[in-house]
């Protein structure tokens, strides 16, 4: 039976609690995904090129298994696989199907085994195609390549049991409503497996939450709420209101993003990500939710561990205590309060002597009750 876009593309076991997710890479663990460039492949004969690509795909399947095992061991609840997990799979000159490479069927079986392992340990998997995927583009060639990329990632997602292929809405091209109309029309070109996994994320410059919500509701596309982007590019919605509205677009466990500004909210560019998450940037109204929160921080698994520790400690605070909220994004009507940060020391190897910069804040009271869990 074919699933409608609003139906879940995976069979998810019942679960409760907050899941913290790691994005793509590791800084401490010896797990590395390999890639290839067109320049490196161009001089190779077809057979040699196929062998090279097969070797890279096999290595990445093994690396994905190691990543899943590492996340389970560290209590990380989800992992975002990198777009290049099959290197050059959609390149205009060197595109291929895994099944056409030497030992392709066996390599696919390795990916499927990764999916079985992820299900066994309760680890959620996702994809986030790169910024060149633009379904709102007025250029047919850009849309064609975007669809090819989404289809490729949805194919691998099906092998490994990933339920999210998350994209941004793209550019407005001076006419944001028309751009979103094009995006909606192009959704119809996606295959059912891709359509069922596709999600949209609010960005930090063009399409904020309020702009995307009508399309998400109308087309049955879940909204990946990025609270950092929302604070950089606000609309009339508070964090609490955006959280509720985004959750309502999901037919399965919602997936959100969190990050902190590298140079603070009053720095020259609040969009750049910090190595770690300031717990003041984590919305308190997320704590009692059954949601996945991908941690977009440059310290990767170390940042996830630090945030997990911070939230676990803060969750023991009773009764309510004063806590700060960013001046730039403070909203009197918001009921989604901000957690109080604690001093953070960062490994010198990652920060080159930088110290964690806290937000310029005013005080607000928060009540925190949370149950954090690792993989389920």
Order of alpha helices (4+ residues) and beta strands (2+ residues): beta-alpha-alpha-beta-alpha-beta-alpha-beta-alpha-alpha-beta-alpha-beta-alpha-alpha-beta-beta-alpha-beta-alpha-beta
